Amino acid sequence: MQQTNRLPNKADLYRFLQTLLSRAAQAPHHGSLPLFIAGRRCGTLFPGAVSAIANVPGVELATNRADFGRHHPTGETLNNLLAEIAQALRQAGKTPGWRGELLDVVPDAPDSAPIGAIERGTMRPLGLITQAVHLSGWSQDGKLWVARRSMTKATDPGMWDTLVGGLVSAGEPTDLALERESDEEAGLDLADIQNRSPLRKIARMQRQIPEGYQYEEVLTCECVLTDGTIPKNRDGEVMEIDCFAPPRVYEMLVAGNFTLEASIVLTEDLWRRAPEN
């Protein structure tokens, strides 16, 4: 691809951003069922996961919906049921992202509080809402640090990503999640990112993936790293970290080298920074 030393103007970046957002607004797979947990709409049951949980006590399947714990109160009783469902999915090979980590189960309604927690690897087969935090890391000379995902990642292996990006764990404040992910994915401590912008929600990902349905709130922030700060992965989930000028990043975005989520985050950042004319 021929390289350029210039970025598109603000209007063109905005149009590109809208194109990316439209790609992140997919309907669930054909045959998916609306999922209700303790009577609240929470997710979308992937057709390929139905048979794995059909015989779990407390699971009710109908032609137009799925119910988990319809008569269960929230709390320990519901969480025990969710743990049984998670194990059934795991035994059936439906949880490629199993991590031994709990994420909140949140109803799909504004300002809803969590009603339970379940293993991270079940979020996509059940189409449950997740939160992801991202950090766009800039160098002092105006370049962007970006990371390439490990080939062992369950989703989008080998693709380029934001410098820092990860899911918020159960009961974890979003700022704390960002600090944890910054340490694990880029070797950055709190002092390295203390001047970052506040986290803000910029998108809601809704897309079909092989193991289910990604339904994710995307939060992001930006930070200019000090001279001499070289990000270094610590958790093995990144195979490469590099620093590119914005025009090169844009070329990679257009070429589809980044994950869709990272493409939205980085394009939104480039658009915010672009001059009006």
N, C-alpha and C positions, 0 to 999 in steps of 0.2 A: 504493500500500500504506500502511495506517495505521501510523505510527511509534509505538514504545514506548520508554519510558525505562528499561526493566528487561530483564535477561537471564533466560532460563529458569534453573531451579535446576540444581544439579550433576547430579542423576539424569537430568533431561530432556536436558541437554547430552550426557551419556554415551550415551543412547539414540539421539540424533541422530547422534553420531559412529559408532555401530555400524551405523546405516543407511547412512552414507556408505561405510564400510569394506566393507559387503556389495556395494555397487555397484562396488567396485574389485576384485572377485574373480570376474571373468568367465573362462570357458573361451575358448580360441583360436577363430578362425573355423572353420566347418565346412570340412573338406578340408585343413586345415593339417597339416604333417608335423613330427614331432619332428626336430630338427636336431642332428646330432653333428658336432663339429669335432675333428679329430685323435683320434677315437675317444671323445670326451667329450661327454655331453649338455650342450648350451649354449643352445639356443633353440628356436624354433618357426617353421618356414618358412611364410610367408604364401602361400596358393594363387595370388594374383595375381602373385607374383614367380617362380614356378617356371619358366615358359618363358624368362624373361630369362637364367637361369643354366644352363639344361639342357645347353648345349654347351661350357661352360667345363671344360677339362681339370682333373681333380681333384675334380669334382663328381659324385657318384653319387646318383641318385634311384631310389627303390623305392616300392612302394605304401604301405609303412608307415613309411618314414623317409627322411631326406636325410643324406648324409655329405659333408663338405668335408674333403679332405686326410686320408682315412682312413689312408693309408700315409705321411703327411708327419710328420716330427718337428716339434716346436714350435720357434720361432725364425724366422730370416729366410725359410726356404723356405715355412713356413706363412703368414707375413705377406705374402709375394709373392702367394700364391694368394688370400688374402683381399682384396688390392688389386685383383686381376683380377676377382673376383666383384663387388666394389664398383663398378668401372667398367662391368661388364655391366649391373648394375642401373640405374646412372645413365643409360646410353645408351638403356635401355628406358623411361625416365621413371618409375622406381619409387622414386626417392629425393628426395621433395619437400623434405626437410630437409638437403640436402647443404651441408656447411659447410667442407670442407677441413680437418677436425679429426678426430683419431683418438681412439677410446675403447677401453678394455680389453675383450677378449673373455674372459669368466669362466665356467667351467663351473657348471652349476646344481646345486651340491652345497655343503654347509656348509664354510666356511673355505677355499674354493678360491682358488688364486692365478691371476692372469691367464695365459693360454696364448698370447695374441697381441693384436693391435690391428687395428681396422678403422675406416673412415670412419663418422663419427657418423650420417650420413643413411641408413645401412643397418640401424641397430639395430632399427627397427620392422618393416621387411619381413622381417628374419631373427628377430625376436622375441628378441633378445639382452638379457641383463640389463644395466641401467644403474643408476647411482647419481645421485640428485638431492639437492642441499643447499638448504635454505631458511632464511631469517631472518625471524622476525616482529619487526617494528620498532615499538616503542611510544614514544609521546611522554611527556613528563614529566607531563602532565595526564591520562594514562590512556587515550589514544586510540591507534588502530592505523593505521600507515601501510600503504597497500596500493597496488598498481600495476596498471594496465590494459594488457593485452598488445596489441602492435601488430597491425594488420590484416594484416600480411605474415607473421605467424607461421604455420608449417605446421600446428600443432595448436592448437586453441582460440583462434583469432584474435579480438581484441576483448573477451575475457572478463577479469574481474578476477582478480588473482593475489596471492600474497604479495609483500611489498616486494622480496625478493631470492629468486630461485630459479633453479637451473641445473644442468646435468650436469657430473659429474666427468670430466675428460679422462684420457687414457691416462697411467698412471704418476704421477698427481697425487694428493697427500694430500688428504683431504676438507677439512681446515681451510684449506689453501691455496686449494682450489676456492671455498670460501665467501668468502674474502678477495677473490679475483679477481672473483667474481660481484657482491659488494657494491660494488666499485669500478665495474664496467661498468654494472650495472643501476640503482644508486641513488647513485652518486657518493660512497660512503662509504669512507673510508680506515681503516687498521688502528686508529687512535686512536679513531675513532667507534664501533667495535664491540668494543673491548678488554674491556668488561665483560659481554659476551654469555655466555649459558649454554653448556655443552659441547654439541656435536652429539650427537644420539641418533636411533636408527632408530625410527620410529613406525608404519610401514606398508610393505607391498609391493603396489604397483599392478599389477594384472593385468587389462587391459581391451582390448577390440577398438577399434581406431581405423581410419580409412579406408585408411591405407597399410600396416597390419599389426597388430602386437600390442605393446602397451606392457607391459613387464615390468620394473618399476623399484622399487628400494629407496629409500624416502623418509627422509631425515635432516633434522632441524630443530633450531633453537635460537632463543632470544629475546634481545632487547636493548632497553634503554631508552635512547633517543637523548638527548643533551644539549639543553638549551634553545638555540634558534637554529639547530639542525641541520636543514636542509631537503633531503631526498633529491632528487636530480636525475639522470635517466637519461643515460647517455653512449654507449650502443651502438646506439641506435635501435630496440631491441626492445620498448620501452614507450612507449605513447602518452599516458599520464597517470599521475600519482602524486597521491594524496589521503590525507587523514587523517580517520578516522571514529570516532565513539564506538562502543564494543562492541555496544550494542543495535542500532545501524544496521548494523554488520557482520553481526550475526546475521540481520537481516532480509534482507540481500543474499545470505547463505548459503542461507537457506530458499527464496528466490526463484530460486536457481540462477544467480546472476550471477557466481559464482566458478568456476574450473576445479575439477574433482573433486579433484585433488591438493591445490590450495590450500584447498579446503573442509575436507579432512581435517586439514591442518596447522593452520589457524586455529581450527577447532572443538576440536581437541585442546588448543590453547593456552588457549582460553576455558574449557574444562572444568578444566584444571589450576589455573587461577586462581580458579575459582568457589568460594565458601564451601561448607562441608559442608551447611549448612542454608539 
